[in-house]
Amino acid sequence: MTSLDEARSLLREFPVVDGHNDLPYALREQVRYDLDARDIATQQNAHLHTDIPRLREGGVGAQYWSVYVRSDLPGAVPATLEQIDCVRQLIARYPADLRAALTAADMEAARAEGRIASLMGAEGGHSIDNSLGTLRGLYELGVRYMTLTHNDNNDWADSATDEPNVGGLSAFGREVVREMNRLGMLVDLSHVAATTMRAALDTTTAPVIFSHSSSRAVCDHPRNIPDDVLERLPGNGGMAMVTFVPKFVLQAAVDWTAAADDNMRAHGFHHLDTTEDAMKIHRAFEESHPRPIATTATVADHLDHMREVAGIDHLGIGGDYDGTAFTPDGLSDVSGYPNLVAELLDRGWSRSDLAKLTWQNAVRVLGAAEDVARDLQETWGPSNATISDLDG
């Protein structure tokens, strides 16, 4: 049996729980939620990284669908509700393949039925508009994690890719974390500044997750996790779900992206401009400066290091498919997870270690958050604090 055959066999028993997939936002941007125009029951290779045939091929058993909206978008709350509605439409449209999941028990039930457990994560605290009541509303609608920031700071938490504002978490930010603990909503520390990571770990009484982040020691990007934070995961009980985005996992790609962005600005364009004139500049740069290519081995290097620092009980996978323009060789779409498992098998990872990585850790962490919430709800009621109350 080849390593790839062994990987596929393992994934039939312990399928992948992926921490972050941006399919709902891709559907919003491409077809404004017209699910007939992007019928994921059939392969959508020309448009998407994700569809049901490739999820099946990739051995995915549970997916946290991101209900992300841009942090500079006016009306973030209704836009987030539209994203939630999109996920619910997908689950209703494909009941033979997708099953709504709110709990760890739901995840196990979906696995027993051979369906893909479908959970939701809100990407960025701007989605609650500084309102704990809105946070509770998202939980009631099925959101089971919230990333505290996206690429920009919000009023109460600092992002990894913005200038420091509140020094990690403000008093209201700490109250958000406590209310998430009380609800049973996982605190997601991808995208946040290292100061925010540490402040959240100081505040939380439940396990945290990193839904799609890799190792900063292996690739020095501020989106990644420093070793001192990884070292705290065993004490917290949480997990870091490695991401595949080349500019976060390959140092040469980090450096190339910085140079490409500088080139765009030098020609008078915003570095994220995708107009035709801007893309001409970008394509010319890429022709003269070939883009570095990440591979399955690149991602495995992160997992090797993260296992050494945090331990196997605290690792998972969060590919960020349909949220990135570029993917590693061997991990081009959601069908690629067996290639990563095969690479890890070749590096000597055991079947029991891989079962934890793909399935068991993620189920355990959600279940532990549920246990903490049950205990807290016996003594705490909902917080009605406001940002003006706590932050002035």
C-alpha positions as CSV (number, residue, x, y, z in Angstrom):
1,M,0.0,0.0,0.0
2,T,1.4,3.4,-1.0
3,S,1.4,6.3,1.5
4,L,-1.4,7.9,-0.5
5,D,-3.5,4.8,-0.3
6,E,-2.9,4.6,3.4
7,A,-3.8,8.3,3.8
8,R,-7.1,7.7,2.0
9,S,-7.8,4.7,4.2
10,L,-7.2,6.8,7.3
11,L,-9.4,9.6,6.1
12,R,-12.3,7.2,5.6
13,E,-12.2,6.6,9.4
14,F,-11.0,9.9,10.6
15,P,-11.9,12.5,8.0
16,V,-10.6,16.1,8.0
17,V,-12.2,18.8,10.1
18,D,-11.2,21.9,8.2
19,G,-11.2,25.1,10.3
20,H,-11.8,27.7,7.6
21,N,-13.3,27.8,4.1
22,D,-14.5,31.0,2.3
23,L,-16.9,29.4,-0.1
24,P,-19.8,31.5,1.1
25,Y,-17.9,34.7,0.4
26,A,-16.8,33.4,-3.0
27,L,-20.5,32.7,-3.8
28,R,-21.4,36.2,-2.7
29,E,-18.8,37.9,-4.8
30,Q,-19.1,35.7,-7.9
31,V,-22.8,35.1,-8.3
32,R,-24.5,36.9,-5.4
33,Y,-25.6,33.6,-3.9
34,D,-27.2,32.2,-7.1
35,L,-26.6,28.6,-6.2
36,D,-27.8,27.5,-9.6
37,A,-25.0,29.4,-11.2
38,R,-22.5,27.6,-8.9
39,D,-24.0,24.2,-8.3
40,I,-21.5,22.6,-6.0
41,A,-23.0,19.2,-6.5
42,T,-20.9,19.2,-9.7
43,Q,-17.2,20.1,-10.0
44,Q,-16.6,23.9,-10.2
45,N,-12.8,23.8,-10.9
46,A,-13.0,26.8,-13.2
47,H,-14.4,29.0,-10.4
48,L,-13.9,27.6,-6.9
49,H,-11.6,25.5,-4.8
50,T,-14.6,23.8,-3.2
51,D,-17.4,21.6,-4.3
52,I,-19.0,18.4,-3.0
53,P,-17.2,15.9,-5.3
54,R,-13.8,17.3,-4.3
55,L,-14.7,17.5,-0.6
56,R,-15.5,13.8,-0.9
57,E,-12.3,13.1,-2.8
58,G,-10.3,15.0,-0.2
59,G,-11.8,13.1,2.8
60,V,-13.5,16.1,4.4
61,G,-15.8,15.1,7.2
62,A,-16.5,18.5,8.8
63,Q,-16.1,22.0,7.6
64,Y,-16.3,25.3,9.4
65,W,-17.7,27.6,6.7
66,S,-16.5,31.1,7.2
67,V,-19.3,33.7,7.2
68,Y,-16.7,36.5,6.6
69,V,-17.5,40.0,5.4
70,R,-14.9,42.7,4.8
71,S,-14.1,44.9,7.8
72,D,-14.5,48.1,5.8
73,L,-17.9,47.1,4.5
74,P,-20.8,49.3,5.7
75,G,-23.4,47.2,7.4
76,A,-21.3,44.3,8.5
77,V,-24.0,42.8,10.6
78,P,-26.7,42.3,7.8
79,A,-23.9,41.2,5.5
80,T,-22.9,38.5,8.0
81,L,-26.5,37.4,8.3
82,E,-26.5,37.0,4.5
83,Q,-23.5,34.8,4.7
84,I,-25.1,32.7,7.4
85,D,-28.2,32.4,5.2
86,C,-26.0,31.2,2.4
87,V,-24.6,28.4,4.5
88,R,-28.1,27.4,5.6
89,Q,-29.2,27.4,1.9
90,L,-26.3,25.1,1.0
91,I,-27.2,22.7,3.8
92,A,-30.9,22.6,2.8
93,R,-30.0,22.2,-0.9
94,Y,-27.6,19.3,-0.4
95,P,-29.0,17.2,2.5
96,A,-27.5,14.0,1.3
97,D,-24.0,15.4,1.7
98,L,-24.1,18.3,4.2
99,R,-25.5,18.1,7.8
100,A,-25.9,21.2,10.0
101,A,-23.7,20.8,13.1
102,L,-23.9,22.9,16.3
103,T,-22.1,20.5,18.7
104,A,-19.3,18.0,18.9
105,A,-22.0,15.3,19.1
106,D,-23.5,16.6,15.9
107,M,-20.1,16.3,14.3
108,E,-19.9,12.6,15.3
109,A,-23.4,12.0,14.1
110,A,-22.6,13.4,10.7
111,R,-19.5,11.2,10.5
112,A,-21.6,8.1,11.4
113,E,-24.1,9.1,8.6
114,G,-21.4,9.7,6.0
115,R,-22.3,13.4,5.7
116,I,-20.1,16.5,6.0
117,A,-20.7,18.3,9.3
118,S,-21.3,21.9,8.4
119,L,-20.4,24.5,11.1
120,M,-20.0,28.2,10.9
121,G,-17.3,30.7,12.0
122,A,-17.5,34.5,11.8
123,E,-14.3,36.0,10.7
124,G,-13.7,39.3,12.5
125,G,-15.2,41.0,15.5
126,H,-16.5,43.8,13.3
127,S,-19.4,41.4,12.6
128,I,-20.9,42.1,16.0
129,D,-20.7,45.9,15.7
130,N,-19.6,46.3,19.4
131,S,-22.8,44.5,20.6
132,L,-22.8,41.5,22.9
133,G,-26.5,41.0,22.0
134,T,-25.5,40.7,18.4
135,L,-22.8,38.1,19.4
136,R,-25.5,36.1,21.1
137,G,-27.7,36.4,18.0
138,L,-24.9,35.0,15.9
139,Y,-24.5,32.1,18.3
140,E,-28.3,31.3,18.1
141,L,-28.0,31.2,14.3
142,G,-25.3,28.6,14.5
143,V,-22.0,30.5,14.6
144,R,-19.6,28.4,16.7
145,Y,-16.4,30.5,16.5
146,M,-15.6,34.1,16.0
147,T,-12.2,35.4,14.9
148,L,-11.6,38.4,17.1
149,T,-10.2,40.5,14.2
150,H,-9.7,40.3,10.5
151,N,-6.9,42.3,8.7
152,D,-7.9,45.5,10.5
153,N,-8.2,46.4,14.1
154,N,-11.7,46.8,15.5
155,D,-12.5,49.1,18.5
156,W,-11.6,46.5,21.1
157,A,-8.9,44.2,19.6
158,D,-5.7,44.6,17.6
159,S,-5.1,42.8,14.3
160,A,-1.8,41.2,13.3
161,T,-1.7,43.4,10.1
162,D,-2.7,46.8,11.5
163,E,-1.0,49.4,13.8
164,P,-1.4,48.6,17.5
165,N,-4.4,50.4,19.0
166,V,-5.6,49.0,22.3
167,G,-2.5,46.9,23.2
168,G,-4.1,43.5,22.5
169,L,-7.6,43.5,24.0
170,S,-9.5,46.4,25.6
171,A,-11.7,45.9,28.7
172,F,-14.7,45.4,26.3
173,G,-12.6,42.9,24.3
174,R,-12.0,40.9,27.4
175,E,-15.7,40.9,28.1
176,V,-16.3,39.7,24.5
177,V,-14.0,36.7,25.2
178,R,-15.8,36.0,28.5
179,E,-19.2,36.1,26.9
180,M,-18.0,33.8,24.1
181,N,-16.9,31.4,26.8
182,R,-20.3,31.6,28.5
183,L,-22.1,30.9,25.2
184,G,-19.8,28.0,24.1
185,M,-18.5,30.0,21.1
186,L,-14.8,29.3,20.3
187,V,-12.4,32.2,20.5
188,D,-10.5,32.2,17.2
189,L,-7.1,33.9,17.3
190,S,-6.1,33.7,13.6
191,H,-5.5,37.2,12.2
192,V,-5.0,38.8,15.6
193,A,-1.8,40.5,16.9
194,A,0.5,38.4,19.2
195,T,-0.5,40.8,22.0
196,T,-4.1,39.9,21.4
197,M,-3.3,36.2,21.4
198,R,-1.7,36.5,24.8
199,A,-4.4,38.7,26.2
200,A,-7.1,36.3,25.1
201,L,-5.3,33.3,26.6
202,D,-5.0,35.3,29.8
203,T,-8.7,35.9,29.8
204,T,-10.4,32.8,28.5
205,T,-11.5,29.9,30.6
206,A,-12.3,27.7,27.5
207,P,-10.0,26.3,24.8
208,V,-9.1,28.7,21.9
209,I,-8.5,27.9,18.3
210,F,-6.5,29.3,15.5
211,S,-8.8,28.4,12.6
212,H,-6.2,29.0,9.9
213,S,-2.7,30.0,11.0
214,S,0.8,28.5,10.8
215,S,4.1,28.8,12.6
216,R,5.9,32.2,12.8
217,A,9.2,30.4,13.6
218,V,9.0,28.6,10.3
219,C,7.7,31.6,8.3
220,D,8.0,35.1,9.7
221,H,4.7,36.6,8.9
222,P,2.7,38.4,11.5
223,R,-0.4,36.3,10.7
224,N,1.4,33.3,12.1
225,I,1.7,32.0,15.7
226,P,4.8,32.7,17.8
227,D,6.3,29.8,19.7
228,D,5.6,31.3,23.1
229,V,1.9,31.2,22.2
230,L,2.0,27.7,20.8
231,E,3.6,26.6,24.1
232,R,0.5,27.8,25.9
233,L,-1.9,25.7,24.0
234,P,-1.5,22.5,26.2
235,G,-2.3,24.5,29.3
236,N,-5.3,26.0,27.6
237,G,-6.5,22.9,25.8
238,G,-6.9,24.6,22.5
239,M,-5.6,24.0,19.0
240,A,-3.8,25.6,16.0
241,M,-5.1,24.7,12.6
242,V,-2.3,25.0,10.0
243,T,-3.2,27.0,6.9
244,F,-2.0,26.5,3.3
245,V,-1.8,30.1,2.0
246,P,1.7,30.3,0.3
247,K,2.4,33.9,1.5
248,F,1.9,32.7,5.1
249,V,3.8,29.4,4.9
250,L,6.8,30.0,2.6
251,Q,9.3,32.7,3.5
252,A,10.3,33.3,-0.1
253,A,6.6,33.9,-0.9
254,V,6.3,36.4,2.0
255,D,9.3,38.3,0.6
256,W,8.0,38.1,-3.0
257,T,4.6,39.4,-2.0
258,A,6.2,42.4,-0.2
259,A,8.2,43.2,-3.3
260,A,5.2,42.8,-5.6
261,D,3.1,45.1,-3.3
262,D,5.9,47.7,-3.3
263,N,6.0,47.6,-7.1
264,M,2.2,48.2,-7.4
265,R,2.5,51.2,-5.1
266,A,5.5,52.5,-7.0
267,H,3.2,52.5,-10.1
268,G,0.5,54.4,-8.3
269,F,-1.8,51.5,-7.5
270,H,-3.1,50.0,-4.3
271,H,-1.5,46.7,-3.7
272,L,-4.9,44.9,-3.8
273,D,-6.1,46.7,-6.9
274,T,-7.4,44.1,-9.5
275,T,-8.4,46.4,-12.3
276,E,-7.0,45.6,-15.7
277,D,-4.4,48.4,-15.6
278,A,-3.2,47.3,-12.2
279,M,-3.1,43.6,-13.2
280,K,-0.9,44.5,-16.2
281,I,1.6,45.9,-13.8
282,H,1.3,42.9,-11.6
283,R,1.7,40.4,-14.5
284,A,4.8,42.2,-15.8
285,F,6.4,42.0,-12.3
286,E,5.6,38.3,-12.1
287,E,7.1,37.6,-15.5
288,S,10.4,39.2,-14.5
289,H,10.2,37.9,-10.9
290,P,8.7,34.3,-10.9
291,R,6.4,33.6,-8.0
292,P,7.9,31.2,-5.4
293,I,5.9,28.0,-5.2
294,A,4.9,26.4,-1.9
295,T,4.3,22.6,-1.8
296,T,2.8,20.0,0.5
297,A,6.2,19.6,2.1
298,T,6.1,23.3,3.0
299,V,2.9,22.9,5.0
300,A,4.3,19.7,6.6
301,D,7.3,21.6,7.8
302,H,5.0,23.9,9.8
303,L,3.2,20.9,11.2
304,D,6.5,19.2,12.2
305,H,7.5,22.3,14.1
306,M,4.1,23.0,15.7
307,R,3.9,19.4,16.9
308,E,7.3,19.8,18.5
309,V,6.3,23.0,20.3
310,A,2.6,22.5,21.1
311,G,2.2,18.7,21.0
312,I,0.0,16.5,18.7
313,D,-3.1,17.1,20.8
314,H,-3.2,20.7,19.8
315,L,-3.0,20.7,16.0
316,G,-5.5,20.7,13.2
317,I,-6.0,21.9,9.6
318,G,-7.5,25.1,8.2
319,G,-6.8,25.4,4.5
320,D,-8.4,28.8,3.8
321,Y,-9.7,27.5,0.4
322,D,-11.7,30.0,-1.7
323,G,-10.1,32.7,0.5
324,T,-6.8,32.8,-1.3
325,A,-5.8,33.3,-5.0
326,F,-2.8,30.9,-4.7
327,T,-2.4,27.4,-3.2
328,P,0.5,25.1,-2.8
329,D,1.4,22.4,-5.3
330,G,-0.4,19.2,-4.2
331,L,-3.0,21.2,-2.2
332,S,-4.6,23.1,-5.1
333,D,-8.1,22.6,-3.8
334,V,-10.1,20.6,-1.2
335,S,-9.3,17.3,-2.9
336,G,-5.7,17.6,-1.8
337,Y,-5.8,16.7,1.9
338,P,-4.7,13.1,1.3
339,N,-1.5,14.4,-0.2
340,L,-0.7,16.2,3.1
341,V,-1.5,13.1,5.1
342,A,0.7,11.0,2.9
343,E,3.6,13.5,3.3
344,L,3.2,13.2,7.1
345,L,3.1,9.4,6.9
346,D,6.3,9.5,4.9
347,R,7.8,11.7,7.7
348,G,6.9,9.0,10.3
349,W,3.7,10.4,11.8
350,S,1.7,7.6,13.3
351,R,-1.9,6.7,12.4
352,S,-3.0,7.8,15.9
353,D,-1.2,11.2,15.6
354,L,-2.9,11.7,12.2
355,A,-6.3,10.8,13.6
356,K,-5.9,13.6,16.2
357,L,-4.8,16.0,13.5
358,T,-7.6,15.4,11.1
359,W,-10.6,14.7,13.3
360,Q,-10.2,14.0,17.0
361,N,-8.6,17.3,18.3
362,A,-11.3,19.5,16.6
363,V,-14.1,17.5,18.0
364,R,-12.6,17.5,21.5
365,V,-12.0,21.2,21.5
366,L,-15.6,22.1,20.6
367,G,-16.9,19.6,23.2
368,A,-14.6,21.2,25.8
369,A,-16.0,24.7,25.0
370,E,-19.5,23.3,25.5
371,D,-18.5,21.9,28.9
372,V,-17.1,25.2,30.0
373,A,-20.3,27.0,28.8
374,R,-22.5,24.7,30.8
375,D,-20.6,25.4,33.9
376,L,-20.5,29.1,33.4
377,Q,-24.2,29.4,32.6
378,E,-25.0,27.9,36.1
379,T,-23.5,31.1,37.6
380,W,-23.5,33.8,35.0
381,G,-26.2,35.4,33.0
382,P,-25.8,37.2,29.7
383,S,-23.5,40.3,29.8
384,N,-25.2,43.6,28.8
385,A,-22.0,45.6,29.1
386,T,-21.4,48.2,26.3
387,I,-18.1,49.4,24.9
388,S,-18.8,52.8,26.3
389,D,-19.3,51.3,29.8
390,L,-16.0,49.4,29.8
391,D,-13.7,51.4,27.5
392,G,-15.1,54.9,28.0
